[in-house]
Amino acid sequence: MNLFEQVGYLLSNYWLWFLEGLAATIILSVVGTIGGLMIGIFLALGSRIKIGKHDKWYNKTWKGFIRGFCYFYSTVIRGTPMMVQAMIFKYSCQGAGLNFNNVLTGIPVFDGWLIAGLVVITLNTAAYMGEIVKSGLNGISKGQIEAARSLGMTRNQSMFSVALPQAIKNSIPTIGSEWIVNIKDSSVLNVIGVTELYFMSNQAANKGYMFIASYTIIALIYLMLTLCTNGILHIAKIKLDGKKVSFPLFHYQKKAS
Amino acid sequence: MENQPIIEVKHLAKSFDGTAVLNDVSLQVKKGQCLAIIGPSGGGKSTLLRCLNKLESPDSGEILFKGENILSHTVNTNHIRSKLGMVFQSFNLFLNMNVIENCTLAQIKVLHRSKEEACQIAKKNLEAVGMLNKIEARPSELSGGQQQRIAIARALCMDPEAILFDEPTSALDPEMTVEVLQVMKDLASKGLTMVVVTHEMSFAKNVASEVIFMDKGVVAEQGTPEYIFEQCQNPRLKSFLGFSK
């Protein structure tokens, strides 16, 4: 069989596996990105906590603790590979008596290992999102906060009503590329047995020893996913700017005659 | 109590990294007064104004707002700020909101007004500054003069005791300066208490009820516009105003 026949063979026999893997990869990247952003916002806010001169000692203590934790978390998570984090997570859970084989058994795709994968990718993404939101907040002009404070709004009110919405909107392109990174990087979660796209294609490849064909299939699937994601981000950016959606790819410029 | 000043500053001092910016500044602002602060850049005008709103914290001295020292730690700063409006040189309209949301946000969050009530008050104040036809617009779609008028309306919505203007026209071209100054003139004639840091000498001369000349962190001269612009013999003031050769 040549490559095309092999691709055809794999797709006709194992299409369900690829579909299941695709579903798991999409769930991992979407939940990981959104969940990571949520936690990342709190990490960013935590690392910006102000310790006032006139705070009581116990306020200084917990504020210092939160700041230290946010810094430590972002340094450690961003400084180690997700694959290693996944392994540490899996074996610590097993050591504590939690075996993901016994969680949510009998459901296709959505099994215990996917849950474990979701936890790992969310916690991992959170560290990066924290940095993204932090730099987004740094980009907001000081005058925005001062204007809010001068109207009598508290620090939290100015943060959540004025600064944070602007910071997140400005960070949409970076958050989007983090999503694309997640689509591809979720493949390393196969090491803890998450049945995502790479894991499933690996299995299909092993069935008929059709490695190149199988990996070519998922390479194309990954490419399609990231292209779709780019499209979605493009629309989101335009909608947020309050303009009409148009696709530059499908437009052609009329030549001036 | 008619004569009790709304804002009273006593012996205020502030330094940044060892450089004294404010040095023993004392002044009073009475109800209905329009106080203009003029002087060279770096003279401490803006810092003084920002201290009044506690955007900067002074090193020593007292600021009394209706007899209450706002620098004490027991005072609710946010309550004081909601009573002392501020208008900035760079407008600082909230960029993630349209005009009406800009004007209602703090009313709802700080004064706990209902959305309908806040909208009504906002529309009333936007009409006063001539911007009622732009309530759905975003700040980025508006000219500088329009933005500054909306910033004034936003401050007015809080029913402040006084409004502090920090060089409100310094970022505007002459035409827009006129439209903003006209709004401020109207407010002054309606009896709003105002403290205006400005480089617009015509405003200080014709609208202000009192003028302060600040230089090197101290109040160098103080008096009625006639005194400051015509009678005063202070050489520094005269050279600042361009009278001396």
HADDOCK unambig.tbl for C-alpha pairs under 7 A between the chains (distance, minus, plus):
assign (segid A and resid 143 and name CA) (segid B and resid 92 and name CA) 5.61 0.50 0.50
assign (segid A and resid 144 and name CA) (segid B and resid 92 and name CA) 5.42 0.50 0.50
assign (segid A and resid 144 and name CA) (segid B and resid 94 and name CA) 6.22 0.50 0.50
assign (segid A and resid 147 and name CA) (segid B and resid 92 and name CA) 6.06 0.50 0.50
assign (segid A and resid 150 and name CA) (segid B and resid 53 and name CA) 6.82 0.50 0.50
assign (segid A and resid 150 and name CA) (segid B and resid 81 and name CA) 5.46 0.50 0.50
assign (segid A and resid 150 and name CA) (segid B and resid 82 and name CA) 6.92 0.50 0.50
assign (segid A and resid 150 and name CA) (segid B and resid 85 and name CA) 6.65 0.50 0.50
assign (segid A and resid 150 and name CA) (segid B and resid 86 and name CA) 6.17 0.50 0.50
assign (segid A and resid 151 and name CA) (segid B and resid 81 and name CA) 5.88 0.50 0.50
assign (segid A and resid 151 and name CA) (segid B and resid 82 and name CA) 4.94 0.50 0.50
assign (segid A and resid 151 and name CA) (segid B and resid 85 and name CA) 6.42 0.50 0.50
assign (segid A and resid 151 and name CA) (segid B and resid 106 and name CA) 6.27 0.50 0.50
assign (segid A and resid 152 and name CA) (segid B and resid 78 and name CA) 4.21 0.50 0.50
assign (segid A and resid 152 and name CA) (segid B and resid 79 and name CA) 6.01 0.50 0.50
assign (segid A and resid 152 and name CA) (segid B and resid 81 and name CA) 4.76 0.50 0.50
assign (segid A and resid 152 and name CA) (segid B and resid 82 and name CA) 4.31 0.50 0.50
assign (segid A and resid 152 and name CA) (segid B and resid 110 and name CA) 6.36 0.50 0.50
assign (segid A and resid 153 and name CA) (segid B and resid 78 and name CA) 6.28 0.50 0.50
assign (segid A and resid 153 and name CA) (segid B and resid 106 and name CA) 6.55 0.50 0.50
assign (segid A and resid 153 and name CA) (segid B and resid 110 and name CA) 6.02 0.50 0.50
assign (segid A and resid 154 and name CA) (segid B and resid 78 and name CA) 6.57 0.50 0.50
assign (segid A and resid 162 and name CA) (segid B and resid 94 and name CA) 6.51 0.50 0.50
assign (segid A and resid 162 and name CA) (segid B and resid 96 and name CA) 6.99 0.50 0.50
assign (segid A and resid 166 and name CA) (segid B and resid 96 and name CA) 5.99 0.50 0.50
